[in-house]
Amino acid sequence: MALGRIIKQISNCYYVLDDKVYECVARGKFRKEKVSPFVGDFVCFDKDAKVITSINSRKNNLIRPNVANVDLTVIVMSLKEPFISLYLLDKLIVASLLRHIMPVVCFTKLDLASSDELAMLDKYRLYYESIGIKCYDNLHLDVMLEDLRGLVVLTGQSGAGKSTLINKICPSLNLKTNDISYALNRGKHTTRHIELYKIRDFYLCDTPGFSALDLKGYSKEDIKEAFKEFLDYDCRFGDCMHVNESGCMVKDAVLDGRILSSRYDNYLLFLKEVSDGNCGVLFKK
């Protein structure tokens, strides 16, 4: 048996990279065990029969897109067309951290923004970098490329320019792009399958359509831990959830501007979604 990595999936066909790429199918036992190989999996496979026989342990995985062993998520957010969604940005950051994946942010379409919108971007960039989230933009991709490693997943708004970004990083790929739908303020889906692209020393994954990283299966305490800046404040009560408790230093920090108000508002929304069981990523303006 050989050891390789799945770099592409189309329907029930898995493309496994070893000394070359092999088009394989999965053993029938996976269906009985309700296990599916994911792009990014390290697998044992029979080169002659072209059959995947086992899947190595994963360090993490995403669902919709089905990708395993992810090192970084690049969250692509456009300033305009579609407009930036801080709700979605924070949810994707939290969802990445909860899966032990380091998120970074790439802002796009700066050329369409006004001076006021660019000033707003500077404010957001400074804040997110202050809490350990690196931020880049599509005008300075070389800076971002120096920090990418391992398996990198692009996620974010549809229409924000994920495929365009990949084309700029590696023009030879020439991925299909499309315009946004102005009626919905969201992009038309252009990517139809999941595939890893080798660029420099890392693999880049473009994800189909609007990615659906969510908070399903996590507790309110998990959400609180994912807002790293909250850990800098010693509240009166050790189990403070920063909602209605007295002596909450986090709420004080929001009032005086040390914590971005949108971050706190989104934190409260995520707590409610976890309580209500409505944890999916939905597009919001």
C-alpha beads as a LAMMPS data file, in Angstrom:
LAMMPS data file: protein, C-alpha beads

285 atoms
284 bonds

1 atom types
1 bond types

-500.0 500.0 xlo xhi
-500.0 500.0 ylo yhi
-500.0 500.0 zlo zhi

Masses

1 110.0

Atoms # bond

1 1 1 0.000 0.000 0.000
2 1 1 1.105 3.539 -0.762
3 1 1 0.579 6.709 1.285
4 1 1 -0.706 9.798 -0.472
5 1 1 -2.827 12.881 0.004
6 1 1 -6.197 13.614 -1.566
7 1 1 -5.855 16.845 -3.546
8 1 1 -9.170 16.862 -5.421
9 1 1 -12.632 15.339 -5.242
10 1 1 -15.201 15.253 -8.027
11 1 1 -18.318 13.288 -7.112
12 1 1 -17.091 9.838 -5.975
13 1 1 -13.652 10.178 -7.551
14 1 1 -10.680 11.069 -5.353
15 1 1 -7.412 12.279 -6.835
16 1 1 -4.541 11.082 -4.635
17 1 1 -1.047 12.558 -4.924
18 1 1 1.987 10.341 -4.354
19 1 1 4.700 10.063 -6.999
20 1 1 1.950 11.187 -9.402
21 1 1 -1.794 11.739 -9.200
22 1 1 -4.006 8.628 -9.082
23 1 1 -7.759 8.714 -9.710
24 1 1 -9.201 6.489 -6.993
25 1 1 -12.443 5.343 -5.442
26 1 1 -13.062 4.666 -1.764
27 1 1 -13.546 1.172 -0.362
28 1 1 -17.132 0.139 0.231
29 1 1 -16.470 -0.257 3.961
30 1 1 -16.306 3.527 4.348
31 1 1 -19.979 3.783 3.378
32 1 1 -20.929 1.133 5.928
33 1 1 -18.878 2.904 8.593
34 1 1 -20.391 6.255 7.531
35 1 1 -16.927 7.672 6.903
36 1 1 -15.989 9.742 3.861
37 1 1 -12.511 10.689 2.638
38 1 1 -11.958 14.458 2.514
39 1 1 -9.710 16.567 0.357
40 1 1 -6.555 17.063 2.440
41 1 1 -6.706 13.587 3.989
42 1 1 -3.592 11.446 4.098
43 1 1 -4.696 8.006 2.930
44 1 1 -3.369 4.547 2.219
45 1 1 -4.295 3.334 -1.244
46 1 1 -3.674 0.542 -3.712
47 1 1 -1.944 2.010 -6.760
48 1 1 -2.862 -0.892 -9.014
49 1 1 -6.521 -1.191 -8.020
50 1 1 -6.764 2.578 -7.506
51 1 1 -8.713 2.116 -4.280
52 1 1 -8.394 4.073 -1.018
53 1 1 -8.129 1.498 1.780
54 1 1 -7.749 3.626 4.932
55 1 1 -7.723 7.217 6.142
56 1 1 -5.047 8.459 8.544
57 1 1 -6.045 10.340 11.685
58 1 1 -6.961 13.986 11.108
59 1 1 -5.807 16.934 13.174
60 1 1 -8.992 18.790 12.208
61 1 1 -11.593 18.974 9.495
62 1 1 -14.183 21.299 8.017
63 1 1 -17.668 20.409 6.821
64 1 1 -19.023 22.217 3.745
65 1 1 -16.322 22.460 2.459
66 1 1 -15.177 18.930 3.326
67 1 1 -11.465 19.549 3.898
68 1 1 -9.154 17.888 6.425
69 1 1 -5.836 18.777 8.074
70 1 1 -6.134 22.523 7.556
71 1 1 -3.368 24.817 8.818
72 1 1 -4.730 28.269 7.953
73 1 1 -7.978 29.861 6.839
74 1 1 -7.743 33.002 4.707
75 1 1 -10.999 34.864 5.265
76 1 1 -11.664 36.966 2.178
77 1 1 -13.734 40.088 2.846
78 1 1 -14.530 42.743 0.259
79 1 1 -15.044 46.373 1.215
80 1 1 -17.679 46.854 -1.489
81 1 1 -19.702 44.762 -3.930
82 1 1 -20.535 42.949 -1.703
83 1 1 -20.205 45.151 1.382
84 1 1 -18.071 43.992 4.278
85 1 1 -19.897 41.848 6.844
86 1 1 -18.330 42.056 10.305
87 1 1 -20.857 39.464 11.477
88 1 1 -19.564 36.956 8.952
89 1 1 -15.942 37.944 9.566
90 1 1 -16.232 37.325 13.300
91 1 1 -18.144 34.083 12.822
92 1 1 -15.509 32.697 10.466
93 1 1 -12.732 33.747 12.861
94 1 1 -14.469 32.063 15.795
95 1 1 -15.330 28.933 13.787
96 1 1 -11.684 28.619 12.687
97 1 1 -10.275 29.046 16.190
98 1 1 -12.708 26.495 17.617
99 1 1 -11.377 23.992 15.063
100 1 1 -7.774 24.820 16.022
101 1 1 -7.101 26.539 12.702
102 1 1 -5.308 29.879 12.589
103 1 1 -7.388 32.498 10.721
104 1 1 -5.973 35.403 8.738
105 1 1 -7.958 38.060 6.881
106 1 1 -7.510 39.376 3.353
107 1 1 -9.496 42.506 2.448
108 1 1 -10.317 42.937 -1.245
109 1 1 -11.695 45.537 -3.664
110 1 1 -9.873 48.413 -1.997
111 1 1 -9.877 50.195 -5.354
112 1 1 -13.670 50.590 -5.125
113 1 1 -13.643 52.111 -1.650
114 1 1 -13.959 55.770 -0.708
115 1 1 -11.480 57.533 1.572
116 1 1 -13.925 57.178 4.482
117 1 1 -14.260 53.446 3.837
118 1 1 -10.487 53.042 3.691
119 1 1 -10.202 54.878 7.011
120 1 1 -12.778 52.473 8.454
121 1 1 -10.699 49.577 7.138
122 1 1 -7.602 50.907 8.913
123 1 1 -9.578 50.942 12.164
124 1 1 -10.664 47.319 11.722
125 1 1 -7.227 46.181 10.616
126 1 1 -5.523 47.714 13.669
127 1 1 -8.032 46.138 16.028
128 1 1 -7.912 42.633 14.605
129 1 1 -4.124 42.659 14.479
130 1 1 -4.076 43.790 18.121
131 1 1 -5.902 40.570 19.076
132 1 1 -3.558 38.367 17.046
133 1 1 -5.418 38.096 13.714
134 1 1 -3.102 39.025 10.846
135 1 1 -4.703 41.192 8.158
136 1 1 -3.665 41.653 4.540
137 1 1 -5.137 43.126 1.377
138 1 1 -5.148 42.176 -2.282
139 1 1 -2.873 45.106 -3.166
140 1 1 0.028 43.600 -1.203
141 1 1 -0.261 39.870 -1.808
142 1 1 3.497 39.244 -1.616
143 1 1 3.376 40.126 2.078
144 1 1 0.599 37.602 2.689
145 1 1 2.298 34.889 0.635
146 1 1 5.349 34.999 2.897
147 1 1 3.170 33.926 5.861
148 1 1 1.152 31.144 4.222
149 1 1 2.073 27.549 5.034
150 1 1 0.712 24.011 4.967
151 1 1 -2.871 23.636 3.748
152 1 1 -4.613 26.983 3.365
153 1 1 -8.373 27.264 2.879
154 1 1 -9.957 30.349 1.357
155 1 1 -13.357 31.198 2.766
156 1 1 -15.536 34.287 3.125
157 1 1 -18.180 36.128 1.186
158 1 1 -19.296 34.881 -2.198
159 1 1 -18.303 37.506 -4.730
160 1 1 -15.509 38.825 -2.521
161 1 1 -12.916 37.624 -5.001
162 1 1 -11.635 34.245 -3.770
163 1 1 -11.062 32.823 -7.250
164 1 1 -9.747 36.178 -8.473
165 1 1 -7.312 36.146 -5.554
166 1 1 -6.051 32.688 -6.516
167 1 1 -5.626 33.835 -10.118
168 1 1 -3.492 36.748 -8.940
169 1 1 -1.364 34.461 -6.779
170 1 1 -0.967 31.886 -9.561
171 1 1 -2.207 33.184 -12.961
172 1 1 -1.607 29.851 -14.698
173 1 1 -4.584 28.343 -12.839
174 1 1 -7.002 30.713 -14.629
175 1 1 -9.964 29.834 -12.394
176 1 1 -13.419 30.842 -13.582
177 1 1 -14.794 34.024 -11.993
178 1 1 -18.116 35.794 -12.260
179 1 1 -19.903 38.978 -11.259
180 1 1 -21.909 39.437 -8.106
181 1 1 -25.671 39.466 -8.011
182 1 1 -26.658 43.017 -7.090
183 1 1 -30.136 41.898 -6.055
184 1 1 -28.666 39.677 -3.337
185 1 1 -25.392 41.539 -2.654
186 1 1 -23.637 38.209 -2.943
187 1 1 -21.586 36.419 -5.556
188 1 1 -22.686 33.909 -8.138
189 1 1 -21.129 30.518 -7.461
190 1 1 -18.215 29.804 -9.790
191 1 1 -16.236 26.989 -8.113
192 1 1 -17.838 23.560 -8.626
193 1 1 -15.538 21.165 -6.781
194 1 1 -12.947 21.122 -4.021
195 1 1 -9.310 21.079 -5.086
196 1 1 -5.876 21.811 -3.634
197 1 1 -3.491 23.925 -5.714
198 1 1 0.257 23.740 -5.036
199 1 1 1.619 27.290 -4.834
200 1 1 5.176 27.900 -3.672
201 1 1 5.535 25.842 -0.486
202 1 1 1.869 25.528 0.451
203 1 1 -1.420 24.105 -0.819
204 1 1 -4.318 26.458 -1.445
205 1 1 -7.927 25.294 -1.392
206 1 1 -10.677 27.180 -3.180
207 1 1 -14.081 26.307 -1.727
208 1 1 -17.324 25.980 -3.700
209 1 1 -19.733 28.868 -3.412
210 1 1 -20.544 30.386 -0.077
211 1 1 -18.662 28.506 2.627
212 1 1 -20.644 27.350 5.613
213 1 1 -18.312 27.186 8.597
214 1 1 -20.641 27.197 11.559
215 1 1 -20.758 26.977 15.351
216 1 1 -22.824 23.803 15.567
217 1 1 -21.811 21.541 18.420
218 1 1 -20.071 24.237 20.462
219 1 1 -21.133 25.642 23.825
220 1 1 -21.522 29.220 25.020
221 1 1 -18.331 28.741 27.028
222 1 1 -16.512 27.712 23.832
223 1 1 -17.701 30.898 22.129
224 1 1 -16.470 33.000 25.046
225 1 1 -13.025 31.394 24.927
226 1 1 -12.748 32.113 21.186
227 1 1 -13.012 35.873 21.806
228 1 1 -9.394 36.075 22.906
229 1 1 -9.451 39.764 23.845
230 1 1 -11.995 39.038 26.599
231 1 1 -9.333 37.032 28.429
232 1 1 -7.424 40.263 29.158
233 1 1 -10.111 41.447 31.597
234 1 1 -10.654 40.201 35.159
235 1 1 -14.373 40.350 35.822
236 1 1 -15.866 40.292 39.280
237 1 1 -17.065 36.713 38.785
238 1 1 -14.759 34.068 37.366
239 1 1 -17.539 32.463 35.312
240 1 1 -18.785 35.788 33.937
241 1 1 -20.354 35.390 30.486
242 1 1 -20.159 39.165 29.867
243 1 1 -23.900 39.558 29.350
244 1 1 -25.905 40.735 32.377
245 1 1 -23.446 40.166 35.230
246 1 1 -22.415 42.994 37.521
247 1 1 -18.755 43.926 37.723
248 1 1 -18.122 42.837 34.114
249 1 1 -14.882 44.405 32.921
250 1 1 -15.528 43.318 29.323
251 1 1 -18.686 45.424 29.114
252 1 1 -16.759 48.366 30.571
253 1 1 -14.097 47.889 27.886
254 1 1 -16.771 47.959 25.187
255 1 1 -18.208 51.206 26.561
256 1 1 -14.860 53.012 26.554
257 1 1 -13.795 51.660 23.138
258 1 1 -11.074 49.234 24.145
259 1 1 -13.159 46.389 22.680
260 1 1 -14.721 46.932 19.265
261 1 1 -18.481 47.282 19.746
262 1 1 -19.220 45.140 16.675
263 1 1 -17.160 42.315 18.184
264 1 1 -19.189 42.395 21.378
265 1 1 -22.508 42.646 19.509
266 1 1 -21.553 39.636 17.405
267 1 1 -20.488 37.745 20.528
268 1 1 -23.994 38.222 21.944
269 1 1 -25.520 37.069 18.642
270 1 1 -23.375 33.932 18.628
271 1 1 -24.375 33.109 22.219
272 1 1 -28.032 33.370 21.230
273 1 1 -27.520 31.276 18.106
274 1 1 -25.814 28.543 20.126
275 1 1 -28.665 28.616 22.666
276 1 1 -31.318 28.534 19.937
277 1 1 -29.532 25.909 17.882
278 1 1 -29.315 28.235 14.863
279 1 1 -25.570 28.134 14.274
280 1 1 -25.158 28.202 10.499
281 1 1 -23.385 30.946 8.594
282 1 1 -25.937 33.072 6.809
283 1 1 -25.098 36.085 4.694
284 1 1 -25.700 39.410 6.416
285 1 1 -25.038 42.891 5.087

Bonds

1 1 1 2
2 1 2 3
3 1 3 4
4 1 4 5
5 1 5 6
6 1 6 7
7 1 7 8
8 1 8 9
9 1 9 10
10 1 10 11
11 1 11 12
12 1 12 13
13 1 13 14
14 1 14 15
15 1 15 16
16 1 16 17
17 1 17 18
18 1 18 19
19 1 19 20
20 1 20 21
21 1 21 22
22 1 22 23
23 1 23 24
24 1 24 25
25 1 25 26
26 1 26 27
27 1 27 28
28 1 28 29
29 1 29 30
30 1 30 31
31 1 31 32
32 1 32 33
33 1 33 34
34 1 34 35
35 1 35 36
36 1 36 37
37 1 37 38
38 1 38 39
39 1 39 40
40 1 40 41
41 1 41 42
42 1 42 43
43 1 43 44
44 1 44 45
45 1 45 46
46 1 46 47
47 1 47 48
48 1 48 49
49 1 49 50
50 1 50 51
51 1 51 52
52 1 52 53
53 1 53 54
54 1 54 55
55 1 55 56
56 1 56 57
57 1 57 58
58 1 58 59
59 1 59 60
60 1 60 61
61 1 61 62
62 1 62 63
63 1 63 64
64 1 64 65
65 1 65 66
66 1 66 67
67 1 67 68
68 1 68 69
69 1 69 70
70 1 70 71
71 1 71 72
72 1 72 73
73 1 73 74
74 1 74 75
75 1 75 76
76 1 76 77
77 1 77 78
78 1 78 79
79 1 79 80
80 1 80 81
81 1 81 82
82 1 82 83
83 1 83 84
84 1 84 85
85 1 85 86
86 1 86 87
87 1 87 88
88 1 88 89
89 1 89 90
90 1 90 91
91 1 91 92
92 1 92 93
93 1 93 94
94 1 94 95
95 1 95 96
96 1 96 97
97 1 97 98
98 1 98 99
99 1 99 100
100 1 100 101
101 1 101 102
102 1 102 103
103 1 103 104
104 1 104 105
105 1 105 106
106 1 106 107
107 1 107 108
108 1 108 109
109 1 109 110
110 1 110 111
111 1 111 112
112 1 112 113
113 1 113 114
114 1 114 115
115 1 115 116
116 1 116 117
117 1 117 118
118 1 118 119
119 1 119 120
120 1 120 121
121 1 121 122
122 1 122 123
123 1 123 124
124 1 124 125
125 1 125 126
126 1 126 127
127 1 127 128
128 1 128 129
129 1 129 130
130 1 130 131
131 1 131 132
132 1 132 133
133 1 133 134
134 1 134 135
135 1 135 136
136 1 136 137
137 1 137 138
138 1 138 139
139 1 139 140
140 1 140 141
141 1 141 142
142 1 142 143
143 1 143 144
144 1 144 145
145 1 145 146
146 1 146 147
147 1 147 148
148 1 148 149
149 1 149 150
150 1 150 151
151 1 151 152
152 1 152 153
153 1 153 154
154 1 154 155
155 1 155 156
156 1 156 157
157 1 157 158
158 1 158 159
159 1 159 160
160 1 160 161
161 1 161 162
162 1 162 163
163 1 163 164
164 1 164 165
165 1 165 166
166 1 166 167
167 1 167 168
168 1 168 169
169 1 169 170
170 1 170 171
171 1 171 172
172 1 172 173
173 1 173 174
174 1 174 175
175 1 175 176
176 1 176 177
177 1 177 178
178 1 178 179
179 1 179 180
180 1 180 181
181 1 181 182
182 1 182 183
183 1 183 184
184 1 184 185
185 1 185 186
186 1 186 187
187 1 187 188
188 1 188 189
189 1 189 190
190 1 190 191
191 1 191 192
192 1 192 193
193 1 193 194
194 1 194 195
195 1 195 196
196 1 196 197
197 1 197 198
198 1 198 199
199 1 199 200
200 1 200 201
201 1 201 202
202 1 202 203
203 1 203 204
204 1 204 205
205 1 205 206
206 1 206 207
207 1 207 208
208 1 208 209
209 1 209 210
210 1 210 211
211 1 211 212
212 1 212 213
213 1 213 214
214 1 214 215
215 1 215 216
216 1 216 217
217 1 217 218
218 1 218 219
219 1 219 220
220 1 220 221
221 1 221 222
222 1 222 223
223 1 223 224
224 1 224 225
225 1 225 226
226 1 226 227
227 1 227 228
228 1 228 229
229 1 229 230
230 1 230 231
231 1 231 232
232 1 232 233
233 1 233 234
234 1 234 235
235 1 235 236
236 1 236 237
237 1 237 238
238 1 238 239
239 1 239 240
240 1 240 241
241 1 241 242
242 1 242 243
243 1 243 244
244 1 244 245
245 1 245 246
246 1 246 247
247 1 247 248
248 1 248 249
249 1 249 250
250 1 250 251
251 1 251 252
252 1 252 253
253 1 253 254
254 1 254 255
255 1 255 256
256 1 256 257
257 1 257 258
258 1 258 259
259 1 259 260
260 1 260 261
261 1 261 262
262 1 262 263
263 1 263 264
264 1 264 265
265 1 265 266
266 1 266 267
267 1 267 268
268 1 268 269
269 1 269 270
270 1 270 271
271 1 271 272
272 1 272 273
273 1 273 274
274 1 274 275
275 1 275 276
276 1 276 277
277 1 277 278
278 1 278 279
279 1 279 280
280 1 280 281
281 1 281 282
282 1 282 283
283 1 283 284
284 1 284 285
